[in-house]
Amino acid sequence: MTDPGRDAQNDAAERVICVDEADNPIGEAGKLDAHERGLLHRAFSVFLFDDQNRLLLQRRAPTKYHSGGLWANSCCGHPRPEEPTLEAAVRRTREELGVAAELHESYRFRYRADLDNGLIENELVHMMFGRLAGAPAPDPAEVTSLRWMSLSSLANGVARTPLVYSPWLRLYVESGLSDLSYALADLETR
């Protein structure tokens, strides 16, 4: 079983890259501090698809420092200072899901959202897309379950039961479904 105290210590020790609106680095902050103060920082979101173009969703572990128990896209995270964003996305996909993935950045998404425990997501997100390579073996401290959904089924699910999905996934679908569809079409040509 995961020790929530250990997770909070790890989250407090992690550093994120603070950026301006053009994604230029302007400093760094502790991950928890950035989310408490709502500092704009760099992040990534990974979207892994199978050969039927279904998206792999993960249900976040209930012990996560925010949005525990909610469904999210395949993987999310933050590059560390001096770490290239694509390398960070590959690293976190391996850590969370236990799989290697060849990822491609498609576009960037800027959002701000209030979270369930008083934290604030204020992120400039690098949107990464790829095909799943191998069977997932998720870390139970990160992920409690997985499921596959088409983008249209996901859009219907977000419309019907929005509160079971993470705030960022809801925003990606509600304001950027055409971008997700375009990125998937681009992935098919690779």
PyRosetta script that sets phi, psi and omega in degrees:
from pyrosetta import init, pose_from_sequence

init()
pose = pose_from_sequence("MTDPGRDAQNDAAERVICVDEADNPIGEAGKLDAHERGLLHRAFSVFLFDDQNRLLLQRRAPTKYHSGGLWANSCCGHPRPEEPTLEAAVRRTREELGVAAELHESYRFRYRADLDNGLIENELVHMMFGRLAGAPAPDPAEVTSLRWMSLSSLANGVARTPLVYSPWLRLYVESGLSDLSYALADLETR")
pose.set_psi(1, 143.2)
pose.set_omega(1, -178.1)
pose.set_phi(2, -75.5)
pose.set_psi(2, 140.6)
pose.set_omega(2, 176.7)
pose.set_phi(3, -91.9)
pose.set_psi(3, 108.6)
pose.set_omega(3, -178.0)
pose.set_phi(4, -58.5)
pose.set_psi(4, -32.5)
pose.set_omega(4, 177.9)
pose.set_phi(5, -63.6)
pose.set_psi(5, -40.3)
pose.set_omega(5, 177.6)
pose.set_phi(6, -65.1)
pose.set_psi(6, -42.4)
pose.set_omega(6, 179.1)
pose.set_phi(7, -62.1)
pose.set_psi(7, -41.7)
pose.set_omega(7, 178.9)
pose.set_phi(8, -63.1)
pose.set_psi(8, -39.3)
pose.set_omega(8, 177.3)
pose.set_phi(9, -65.0)
pose.set_psi(9, -44.4)
pose.set_omega(9, 179.1)
pose.set_phi(10, -62.2)
pose.set_psi(10, -43.1)
pose.set_omega(10, 179.8)
pose.set_phi(11, -64.8)
pose.set_psi(11, -39.2)
pose.set_omega(11, 179.7)
pose.set_phi(12, -67.3)
pose.set_psi(12, -32.6)
pose.set_omega(12, -178.1)
pose.set_phi(13, -79.2)
pose.set_psi(13, -27.5)
pose.set_omega(13, 179.9)
pose.set_phi(14, -63.2)
pose.set_psi(14, 145.0)
pose.set_omega(14, 177.6)
pose.set_phi(15, -112.7)
pose.set_psi(15, 144.4)
pose.set_omega(15, 175.8)
pose.set_phi(16, -120.0)
pose.set_psi(16, 162.7)
pose.set_omega(16, -179.5)
pose.set_phi(17, -95.0)
pose.set_psi(17, 114.4)
pose.set_omega(17, 174.0)
pose.set_phi(18, -78.8)
pose.set_psi(18, 139.3)
pose.set_omega(18, -175.7)
pose.set_phi(19, -133.9)
pose.set_psi(19, 163.9)
pose.set_omega(19, 170.3)
pose.set_phi(20, -90.8)
pose.set_psi(20, -177.2)
pose.set_omega(20, -176.5)
pose.set_phi(21, -63.8)
pose.set_psi(21, -19.3)
pose.set_omega(21, 178.2)
pose.set_phi(22, -95.1)
pose.set_psi(22, 9.6)
pose.set_omega(22, 179.0)
pose.set_phi(23, 70.9)
pose.set_psi(23, 22.1)
pose.set_omega(23, 173.6)
pose.set_phi(24, -83.3)
pose.set_psi(24, 131.1)
pose.set_omega(24, 178.4)
pose.set_phi(25, -62.8)
pose.set_psi(25, 134.4)
pose.set_omega(25, 178.2)
pose.set_phi(26, -125.5)
pose.set_psi(26, 5.3)
pose.set_omega(26, 179.2)
pose.set_phi(27, 152.6)
pose.set_psi(27, -166.0)
pose.set_omega(27, 177.0)
pose.set_phi(28, -143.9)
pose.set_psi(28, 164.7)
pose.set_omega(28, -179.9)
pose.set_phi(29, -152.8)
pose.set_psi(29, 161.5)
pose.set_omega(29, 171.3)
pose.set_phi(30, -64.6)
pose.set_psi(30, 144.6)
pose.set_omega(30, -177.0)
pose.set_phi(31, -58.1)
pose.set_psi(31, -47.3)
pose.set_omega(31, -180.0)
pose.set_phi(32, -64.2)
pose.set_psi(32, -42.5)
pose.set_omega(32, 179.0)
pose.set_phi(33, -60.9)
pose.set_psi(33, -43.2)
pose.set_omega(33, 179.3)
pose.set_phi(34, -60.8)
pose.set_psi(34, -38.0)
pose.set_omega(34, -179.8)
pose.set_phi(35, -79.4)
pose.set_psi(35, -28.8)
pose.set_omega(35, 175.8)
pose.set_phi(36, -71.2)
pose.set_psi(36, -38.9)
pose.set_omega(36, -176.1)
pose.set_phi(37, -94.4)
pose.set_psi(37, -7.7)
pose.set_omega(37, 179.7)
pose.set_phi(38, 70.4)
pose.set_psi(38, 34.2)
pose.set_omega(38, 179.7)
pose.set_phi(39, -73.8)
pose.set_psi(39, 137.1)
pose.set_omega(39, 176.8)
pose.set_phi(40, -68.4)
pose.set_psi(40, 126.3)
pose.set_omega(40, -178.5)
pose.set_phi(41, -144.1)
pose.set_psi(41, 164.0)
pose.set_omega(41, -177.9)
pose.set_phi(42, -81.2)
pose.set_psi(42, 140.9)
pose.set_omega(42, 178.3)
pose.set_phi(43, -146.4)
pose.set_psi(43, 175.1)
pose.set_omega(43, 173.3)
pose.set_phi(44, -141.7)
pose.set_psi(44, 154.0)
pose.set_omega(44, 172.4)
pose.set_phi(45, -130.7)
pose.set_psi(45, 131.5)
pose.set_omega(45, -178.4)
pose.set_phi(46, -105.2)
pose.set_psi(46, 135.2)
pose.set_omega(46, 177.6)
pose.set_phi(47, -123.7)
pose.set_psi(47, 107.0)
pose.set_omega(47, 179.0)
pose.set_phi(48, -102.3)
pose.set_psi(48, 132.4)
pose.set_omega(48, -178.2)
pose.set_phi(49, -117.8)
pose.set_psi(49, 152.3)
pose.set_omega(49, 173.6)
pose.set_phi(50, -94.1)
pose.set_psi(50, -174.7)
pose.set_omega(50, -176.8)
pose.set_phi(51, -74.0)
pose.set_psi(51, -5.8)
pose.set_omega(51, 174.2)
pose.set_phi(52, -101.5)
pose.set_psi(52, 12.1)
pose.set_omega(52, 179.9)
pose.set_phi(53, 63.1)
pose.set_psi(53, 29.1)
pose.set_omega(53, 173.5)
pose.set_phi(54, -92.7)
pose.set_psi(54, 141.9)
pose.set_omega(54, -179.4)
pose.set_phi(55, -86.5)
pose.set_psi(55, 135.1)
pose.set_omega(55, 174.2)
pose.set_phi(56, -81.9)
pose.set_psi(56, 119.5)
pose.set_omega(56, 175.5)
pose.set_phi(57, -104.7)
pose.set_psi(57, 149.4)
pose.set_omega(57, 174.5)
pose.set_phi(58, -120.3)
pose.set_psi(58, 143.4)
pose.set_omega(58, 172.0)
pose.set_phi(59, -96.3)
pose.set_psi(59, 118.5)
pose.set_omega(59, -175.3)
pose.set_phi(60, -65.2)
pose.set_psi(60, 140.4)
pose.set_omega(60, 178.5)
pose.set_phi(61, -59.2)
pose.set_psi(61, 142.8)
pose.set_omega(61, -178.5)
pose.set_phi(62, -64.1)
pose.set_psi(62, -17.8)
pose.set_omega(62, -179.1)
pose.set_phi(63, -87.5)
pose.set_psi(63, -1.5)
pose.set_omega(63, 178.3)
pose.set_phi(64, -60.4)
pose.set_psi(64, 151.8)
pose.set_omega(64, -174.3)
pose.set_phi(65, -70.9)
pose.set_psi(65, -13.0)
pose.set_omega(65, 168.6)
pose.set_phi(66, -155.3)
pose.set_psi(66, 156.4)
pose.set_omega(66, 175.2)
pose.set_phi(67, 58.0)
pose.set_psi(67, 28.4)
pose.set_omega(67, 177.5)
pose.set_phi(68, -61.2)
pose.set_psi(68, 138.9)
pose.set_omega(68, 178.0)
pose.set_phi(69, 82.8)
pose.set_psi(69, -3.7)
pose.set_omega(69, -179.2)
pose.set_phi(70, -93.8)
pose.set_psi(70, 153.0)
pose.set_omega(70, 176.1)
pose.set_phi(71, -80.4)
pose.set_psi(71, 137.9)
pose.set_omega(71, 179.6)
pose.set_phi(72, -138.2)
pose.set_psi(72, 172.9)
pose.set_omega(72, 175.8)
pose.set_phi(73, -65.8)
pose.set_psi(73, 179.3)
pose.set_omega(73, -169.0)
pose.set_phi(74, -51.9)
pose.set_psi(74, -43.5)
pose.set_omega(74, -177.6)
pose.set_phi(75, -162.9)
pose.set_psi(75, 147.1)
pose.set_omega(75, 176.0)
pose.set_phi(76, -139.4)
pose.set_psi(76, 160.4)
pose.set_omega(76, 175.6)
pose.set_phi(77, 173.9)
pose.set_psi(77, -166.3)
pose.set_omega(77, -176.8)
pose.set_phi(78, -132.8)
pose.set_psi(78, 134.9)
pose.set_omega(78, 172.1)
pose.set_phi(79, -70.2)
pose.set_psi(79, 147.7)
pose.set_omega(79, 175.0)
pose.set_phi(80, -80.1)
pose.set_psi(80, 158.0)
pose.set_omega(80, 175.3)
pose.set_phi(81, -52.6)
pose.set_psi(81, 135.3)
pose.set_omega(81, -179.9)
pose.set_phi(82, 73.6)
pose.set_psi(82, 2.5)
pose.set_omega(82, 179.0)
pose.set_phi(83, -98.6)
pose.set_psi(83, 124.7)
pose.set_omega(83, 175.6)
pose.set_phi(84, -59.0)
pose.set_psi(84, 141.4)
pose.set_omega(84, -173.6)
pose.set_phi(85, -61.6)
pose.set_psi(85, -42.3)
pose.set_omega(85, 179.3)
pose.set_phi(86, -61.8)
pose.set_psi(86, -42.9)
pose.set_omega(86, 178.1)
pose.set_phi(87, -62.7)
pose.set_psi(87, -38.7)
pose.set_omega(87, 178.3)
pose.set_phi(88, -63.8)
pose.set_psi(88, -41.1)
pose.set_omega(88, 179.6)
pose.set_phi(89, -64.3)
pose.set_psi(89, -41.5)
pose.set_omega(89, 177.5)
pose.set_phi(90, -64.3)
pose.set_psi(90, -43.5)
pose.set_omega(90, 179.6)
pose.set_phi(91, -59.7)
pose.set_psi(91, -50.4)
pose.set_omega(91, -176.8)
pose.set_phi(92, -68.1)
pose.set_psi(92, -33.2)
pose.set_omega(92, 176.6)
pose.set_phi(93, -63.3)
pose.set_psi(93, -41.2)
pose.set_omega(93, 177.3)
pose.set_phi(94, -66.6)
pose.set_psi(94, -43.6)
pose.set_omega(94, -178.2)
pose.set_phi(95, -67.2)
pose.set_psi(95, -45.0)
pose.set_omega(95, -175.9)
pose.set_phi(96, -79.5)
pose.set_psi(96, -44.1)
pose.set_omega(96, -171.4)
pose.set_phi(97, -106.8)
pose.set_psi(97, -11.1)
pose.set_omega(97, 179.7)
pose.set_phi(98, 70.2)
pose.set_psi(98, 27.0)
pose.set_omega(98, 179.6)
pose.set_phi(99, -131.5)
pose.set_psi(99, 151.9)
pose.set_omega(99, 170.9)
pose.set_phi(100, -90.4)
pose.set_psi(100, 143.7)
pose.set_omega(100, 179.4)
pose.set_phi(101, -142.8)
pose.set_psi(101, 137.5)
pose.set_omega(101, 171.1)
pose.set_phi(102, -88.5)
pose.set_psi(102, 113.7)
pose.set_omega(102, -174.4)
pose.set_phi(103, -110.3)
pose.set_psi(103, 152.6)
pose.set_omega(103, 176.7)
pose.set_phi(104, -131.9)
pose.set_psi(104, 132.0)
pose.set_omega(104, 175.6)
pose.set_phi(105, -79.0)
pose.set_psi(105, 131.5)
pose.set_omega(105, -177.9)
pose.set_phi(106, -104.8)
pose.set_psi(106, -46.7)
pose.set_omega(106, -178.4)
pose.set_phi(107, -160.9)
pose.set_psi(107, 179.8)
pose.set_omega(107, 178.0)
pose.set_phi(108, -119.8)
pose.set_psi(108, 148.7)
pose.set_omega(108, -176.9)
pose.set_phi(109, -130.9)
pose.set_psi(109, 126.5)
pose.set_omega(109, -179.9)
pose.set_phi(110, -105.9)
pose.set_psi(110, 127.4)
pose.set_omega(110, 177.3)
pose.set_phi(111, -151.4)
pose.set_psi(111, 162.3)
pose.set_omega(111, 173.7)
pose.set_phi(112, -137.3)
pose.set_psi(112, 132.9)
pose.set_omega(112, -179.1)
pose.set_phi(113, -148.5)
pose.set_psi(113, 139.9)
pose.set_omega(113, 172.9)
pose.set_phi(114, -81.8)
pose.set_psi(114, 135.4)
pose.set_omega(114, -177.7)
pose.set_phi(115, -99.9)
pose.set_psi(115, 176.4)
pose.set_omega(115, -172.9)
pose.set_phi(116, -67.2)
pose.set_psi(116, -20.4)
pose.set_omega(116, -173.6)
pose.set_phi(117, -122.4)
pose.set_psi(117, 31.1)
pose.set_omega(117, 177.8)
pose.set_phi(118, 85.1)
pose.set_psi(118, -1.3)
pose.set_omega(118, 177.6)
pose.set_phi(119, -83.9)
pose.set_psi(119, 161.8)
pose.set_omega(119, -177.5)
pose.set_phi(120, -127.3)
pose.set_psi(120, 125.6)
pose.set_omega(120, 170.7)
pose.set_phi(121, -89.9)
pose.set_psi(121, 119.6)
pose.set_omega(121, 176.0)
pose.set_phi(122, -134.5)
pose.set_psi(122, 91.7)
pose.set_omega(122, -166.2)
pose.set_phi(123, -131.7)
pose.set_psi(123, 147.4)
pose.set_omega(123, 166.7)
pose.set_phi(124, -107.4)
pose.set_psi(124, 108.0)
pose.set_omega(124, -167.1)
pose.set_phi(125, -101.5)
pose.set_psi(125, 128.4)
pose.set_omega(125, 171.6)
pose.set_phi(126, -86.9)
pose.set_psi(126, 117.1)
pose.set_omega(126, -174.7)
pose.set_phi(127, -90.5)
pose.set_psi(127, 116.7)
pose.set_omega(127, -174.1)
pose.set_phi(128, -110.7)
pose.set_psi(128, 136.9)
pose.set_omega(128, -177.5)
pose.set_phi(129, -129.0)
pose.set_psi(129, 145.2)
pose.set_omega(129, 177.7)
pose.set_phi(130, -167.6)
pose.set_psi(130, 174.4)
pose.set_omega(130, 174.6)
pose.set_phi(131, -98.4)
pose.set_psi(131, 143.3)
pose.set_omega(131, 178.6)
pose.set_phi(132, -68.9)
pose.set_psi(132, 130.7)
pose.set_omega(132, 177.9)
pose.set_phi(133, -113.1)
pose.set_psi(133, 99.0)
pose.set_omega(133, -179.9)
pose.set_phi(134, 98.1)
pose.set_psi(134, 172.1)
pose.set_omega(134, -179.7)
pose.set_phi(135, -84.3)
pose.set_psi(135, 132.4)
pose.set_omega(135, 179.3)
pose.set_phi(136, -64.9)
pose.set_psi(136, 145.5)
pose.set_omega(136, 173.6)
pose.set_phi(137, -133.7)
pose.set_psi(137, 75.3)
pose.set_omega(137, -170.8)
pose.set_phi(138, -65.8)
pose.set_psi(138, 147.4)
pose.set_omega(138, 174.2)
pose.set_phi(139, -74.6)
pose.set_psi(139, 119.2)
pose.set_omega(139, -177.2)
pose.set_phi(140, -64.1)
pose.set_psi(140, -18.3)
pose.set_omega(140, 174.7)
pose.set_phi(141, -73.8)
pose.set_psi(141, -16.3)
pose.set_omega(141, -178.5)
pose.set_phi(142, -109.0)
pose.set_psi(142, -39.7)
pose.set_omega(142, -168.3)
pose.set_phi(143, -134.4)
pose.set_psi(143, 130.7)
pose.set_omega(143, 177.6)
pose.set_phi(144, -96.3)
pose.set_psi(144, -28.4)
pose.set_omega(144, 177.7)
pose.set_phi(145, -161.1)
pose.set_psi(145, 166.1)
pose.set_omega(145, -179.3)
pose.set_phi(146, -128.7)
pose.set_psi(146, 154.7)
pose.set_omega(146, 171.8)
pose.set_phi(147, -155.8)
pose.set_psi(147, 156.2)
pose.set_omega(147, 178.8)
pose.set_phi(148, -105.5)
pose.set_psi(148, 138.1)
pose.set_omega(148, 177.0)
pose.set_phi(149, -145.3)
pose.set_psi(149, 142.4)
pose.set_omega(149, 170.4)
pose.set_phi(150, -71.2)
pose.set_psi(150, 159.7)
pose.set_omega(150, 178.8)
pose.set_phi(151, -62.9)
pose.set_psi(151, -35.9)
pose.set_omega(151, 179.2)
pose.set_phi(152, -68.2)
pose.set_psi(152, -39.4)
pose.set_omega(152, 176.8)
pose.set_phi(153, -66.2)
pose.set_psi(153, -37.8)
pose.set_omega(153, 177.4)
pose.set_phi(154, -63.6)
pose.set_psi(154, -44.4)
pose.set_omega(154, 178.6)
pose.set_phi(155, -60.0)
pose.set_psi(155, -42.0)
pose.set_omega(155, 177.4)
pose.set_phi(156, -64.7)
pose.set_psi(156, -41.9)
pose.set_omega(156, 178.9)
pose.set_phi(157, -62.9)
pose.set_psi(157, -42.9)
pose.set_omega(157, 179.0)
pose.set_phi(158, -64.3)
pose.set_psi(158, -38.4)
pose.set_omega(158, 179.3)
pose.set_phi(159, -68.3)
pose.set_psi(159, -38.9)
pose.set_omega(159, -176.7)
pose.set_phi(160, -79.3)
pose.set_psi(160, -45.8)
pose.set_omega(160, -173.9)
pose.set_phi(161, -134.5)
pose.set_psi(161, 67.3)
pose.set_omega(161, -172.7)
pose.set_phi(162, -60.7)
pose.set_psi(162, -30.5)
pose.set_omega(162, -173.0)
pose.set_phi(163, -76.0)
pose.set_psi(163, -3.9)
pose.set_omega(163, 174.5)
pose.set_phi(164, -90.3)
pose.set_psi(164, -4.5)
pose.set_omega(164, -179.8)
pose.set_phi(165, -109.4)
pose.set_psi(165, 150.8)
pose.set_omega(165, 178.7)
pose.set_phi(166, -63.6)
pose.set_psi(166, 151.0)
pose.set_omega(166, 179.8)
pose.set_phi(167, -56.1)
pose.set_psi(167, -39.2)
pose.set_omega(167, -178.3)
pose.set_phi(168, -69.9)
pose.set_psi(168, -38.1)
pose.set_omega(168, 179.1)
pose.set_phi(169, -66.4)
pose.set_psi(169, -39.7)
pose.set_omega(169, 176.0)
pose.set_phi(170, -58.4)
pose.set_psi(170, -44.9)
pose.set_omega(170, 179.9)
pose.set_phi(171, -65.3)
pose.set_psi(171, -41.6)
pose.set_omega(171, 178.4)
pose.set_phi(172, -57.7)
pose.set_psi(172, -41.5)
pose.set_omega(172, -177.2)
pose.set_phi(173, -77.6)
pose.set_psi(173, -46.5)
pose.set_omega(173, -174.9)
pose.set_phi(174, -67.8)
pose.set_psi(174, -36.1)
pose.set_omega(174, -176.2)
pose.set_phi(175, -113.9)
pose.set_psi(175, -1.5)
pose.set_omega(175, -176.1)
pose.set_phi(176, -144.2)
pose.set_psi(176, 26.5)
pose.set_omega(176, -179.4)
pose.set_phi(177, -59.9)
pose.set_psi(177, -37.4)
pose.set_omega(177, 178.9)
pose.set_phi(178, -65.6)
pose.set_psi(178, -35.5)
pose.set_omega(178, 176.7)
pose.set_phi(179, -65.6)
pose.set_psi(179, -42.4)
pose.set_omega(179, 177.7)
pose.set_phi(180, -62.1)
pose.set_psi(180, -43.3)
pose.set_omega(180, 179.5)
pose.set_phi(181, -64.2)
pose.set_psi(181, -41.1)
pose.set_omega(181, 178.5)
pose.set_phi(182, -63.5)
pose.set_psi(182, -43.9)
pose.set_omega(182, 179.8)
pose.set_phi(183, -63.4)
pose.set_psi(183, -37.9)
pose.set_omega(183, 176.6)
pose.set_phi(184, -64.5)
pose.set_psi(184, -43.2)
pose.set_omega(184, 178.1)
pose.set_phi(185, -61.4)
pose.set_psi(185, -39.4)
pose.set_omega(185, 178.0)
pose.set_phi(186, -65.1)
pose.set_psi(186, -37.9)
pose.set_omega(186, 178.7)
pose.set_phi(187, -62.3)
pose.set_psi(187, -36.2)
pose.set_omega(187, -179.3)
pose.set_phi(188, -65.1)
pose.set_psi(188, -23.8)
pose.set_omega(188, -178.4)
pose.set_phi(189, -87.3)
pose.set_psi(189, -7.5)
pose.set_omega(189, -178.1)
pose.set_phi(190, -83.0)
pose.dump_pdb("model.pdb")
